[in-house]
Amino acid sequence: MYLPDGYGTIFPYMLVNGANSLCVFLADVFGAEEMGRTVFPDGRIANIRIRIGTSNFMISETDGSAMKSMPGAYYIYVEDVDDTYKRALSAGAKSIFEPADMPYLDRQAGVVDPTGNNWWISKRLVEEPYDS
């Protein structure tokens, strides 16, 4: 089975109101890179292909009928939780919880992006797997 470079057998496909503004948010906060986009003849975004770090995913603009906005939750690893959290708030996110060290040995903060998705901004504090 052929999979394009950077794609796994499953990856997020976000359906949002405001696909372009979400892309700007993701670039400003997480350093997302736009890999390409497809636009319908009416100007609506069919999909924007995005990469953050080693992960690829797609964002699509809802059409107001069959394709409704579907907020999701995403766990993202970053180098600096506190700085990323501040950038997210500056870019329009709302806080779920401030950065804190968690009992499972991640430093973590939570935000809701402007399109309603939850982001668990995390950094592993130890170089070992999670308990099974």
N, C-alpha and C positions, 0 to 999 in steps of 0.2 A: 504494500500500500504506500503510495506516495503522499507525503505531507510536506508542504512548503517549509522552507527554512524558518525556524523560530516558532513553529506551530506544533502543538501536541495533539493528541487524539481528542482532547476537549479543551476549550478555552472560552472565556467569557464573551458574550455578545450582548452588549448593553442597549436596551431600548429606552430612549429618553426624549423628553421635550427639551430642546436646546442642545443638540449634539455638538454644534460648533463651539458654544460657550463651555461645554464640559471639556472639550479638547484643550481649550485655552487654560482652564483650571488645572487639568492634569499636567500640562506642560509646566505651568508656573509652580505647582506644588511638588510634583514627583519627577519632573524632568522628562515627561513623556515625549516621544518623537512620533510625528505622523509619518506613516509609511506609504500612505496613498489614500485616495477616496474615490467613491463612485457617487455621482449625482444623477437623480432622475431628471427627465426633460422639464418637469415643472419646477426644478430647483431644489426640491427636497433631497436631503442627504440619504442615499441608500445605505452607505456604510463609510466609515472612516476606520482605516486600519492603523492601530496604535501599538507602540512598543514602550514599555517601561522596564528598564533593566533587561532581564532575560525573558520577559513575558510579552507575548503578543495577544491582542484582543481586538474586537470590533465594537464600534458604536454606531447606532442607527437612529435616525429621527423618526419619531412615531408619526403615524398618518391620521390619527384621530378616530380611527374606526377599529379595524381588526388588530392593528399593531398598537397596543396601548403601552404607556410608560410602565416599566416594571423595575422599580428600585431593587437593588441587591446589596449584599454585604461582601466586602473584599478585605482580605488580610494582606497587608503589604509590608515587606521588610525594607527598612531604610537604614542609613548610616547614623542619622541623628534624629531621634524621635522628637525631641523638644523643638528643634529648629523647623522640622517639617510640620509639626502641629501649628506653630506660629504662622508659617507661610500659608497653611490651609485656612486658618481663620482670617488672615489678611486678604485671601482670595475669595472670601465669601462663604466659607464653610461655617457650620454651627457646631459647637462643642458637644460631644456626648460625655466625655470625661477627659480631664487633664492628664498629661504624662505621669505615669507611676510605674514602679517596679512591681511586677506581678509574681504570684507564688509559683508559677510555672517557668520562671526565670527569663521572661521577656520584659523589656521596658516597653510600655504601650500607652497610646492615647487613642481616643475615638472621636471621629467627626462625621458630620453629614454634609455631603457636597451640595452645591446649589441645585442639583437635579434630584436629590433625595436618596442617593446611595450612601450607605454606611461604609466607612473606611476605618479599619483597625490598623493604626500606624505602629509598627513594631520593630524592635531590634532584639535579637537573641543576646542575652547577657553572658552566656557560657557557650563554649564550643562542644556541645554534646546534644544528642537527640532529646526530644521530649520523652517523658516516661510513657511506657506502653500500657 
